[in-house]
Amino acid sequence: MFYFSKSKYCDFKQCPKIPWLKKYKPEEYVLDAETQARFSAGNEVGDLAMGLFGEYVEVTSYKPDGSLDLDRMKELTRQYIAEGRENICEASFDYQGLYCAVDILKKNGDGYDIYEVKSSTSPEHYVYIVDTSYQKYVLQKCGVKVKNVYLVTINNKYVFDGVLDLRKFFKITDVTSLVEEELKTVEASLKEAEKVMASKEEPAIGLSESCDKPYPCPFFGYCTRNLPTPSVFQLYNFGFKKQLRLYHRGIFSYEDVLKDGSKLNEMRRRQVEYALEDKGTYIDQKGIGEFLQTLSYPLYFLDFETVQPVIPRYIGTRPYQQIPVQYSLHILKEPNGELEHREFLGRSEEDPRRALAERLVADIPADVCVLAYNKGFECHRLEELAEAFPDLSAHLLTVRDNIKDLLDPFQSGYYYNRAMGGSFSIKSVLPAIYPDDPELDYHNLEGVHDGGEAMELFPKLKDMPTEERTKAERNLLKYCELDTFAMVKVYEKLKSVV
Ligand code: SF4
């Protein structure tokens, strides 16, 4: 019998090879951090949405080994439908091996409405229509009269006032007519999927825009395994569509790129040329000198760490708002002076923003030169803090206005070597400038190695036993400290080359 689920169906519609590879070559699947974060946010939001229409029953059931008990879930769904329950969450159905669970099945007269919950802030994704069309198809085949189909997404304008209002937090969009259109294609797609999945032969499908749409494909590494390294898909900041265009013109390697005479801007040409041949370090002394002249002592090197909760926790914040919870600040008062360090880490059981803003205002005078790396991020956080705390606003906005971006000389192409691989993030620039320096190696940190890990750890602090918490806080502080220390070292290097 042919078994398929909603997620496999959506995979199939992205590219028929995805469910095939999941079945026959699961070891090639690579789950990236972004996809993982999307799954986690989806689960959190899904749980919250269950209460959207008041009282509900949930059918989710587990076997003793912790896996989902689908038979029990289907049985409970039948029972709750027979009992005429108003809202059934995770309502589960199976039509001849085609399985699906509906986030919220809501009674509507003699039929039901489907509510599909997404952690996205936009309902306008074709894949959502694909997803809900499959659900409607399965439910109808199971004899359920489906009247309307709705998408439940996040309203990013919603401002938390202390009590979460689910009706305002979620945005409900009627997609019944779009689903009706898409429904016409489901049966044919399923027939095709059955054929593909039954075959032991890998589908002969080449790279296309589907490899990146709607989500980056977890098998991209597998499907590009025979390409040279580096390939056009490593061209930094080039855009997947453009990379694909080169690929389809038979341009695979960096040599091909140069031979082709493709129009490349100066930066990208340098990335390609330096990757092919180690030309040492490219230095534009004039450009770097001009940048350094815009700075003045004392220098304050600033970096924020943030959390970005989908469900807002603090009054006055919105879903997915970046909340600064921590900063590190290195201060260099004069050339070759002693380096000072200040830091702040909020308490995760309360809104850390007020305490952070007050400390920041005390730590950074209004008239000093502040350096950030990719300053847009720090500037936005300062603006949001200024909006939240009008009494500190003037000082915070002056700090924002005084920020210079240490990324500028790299983005402007004044300093480059092949180890940067075309990327100018501090995590790429630092090891390229200071290779093999253990003091500057993020891998040598304990527990927290990047912003994503910091983001995940901070909300957990409040539930940790004291000893574990102390260690986790130390790891967070060390991580953030390295970010600004790295900036100081980058600054020193720039100074040393002019
Ligand atoms: S990488 Fe592209 S071709 Fe390969 S399975 Fe994914 S979507 Fe299909």
Boltz pocket constraint, residues with backbone or C-beta under 6 A from the ligand:
constraints:
  - pocket:
      binder: B
      contacts: [[A, 14], [A, 15], [A, 16], [A, 17], [A, 18], [A, 21], [A, 205], [A, 206], [A, 207], [A, 208], [A, 210], [A, 211], [A, 212], [A, 217], [A, 218], [A, 219], [A, 220], [A, 221], [A, 223]]
      max_distance: 6.0
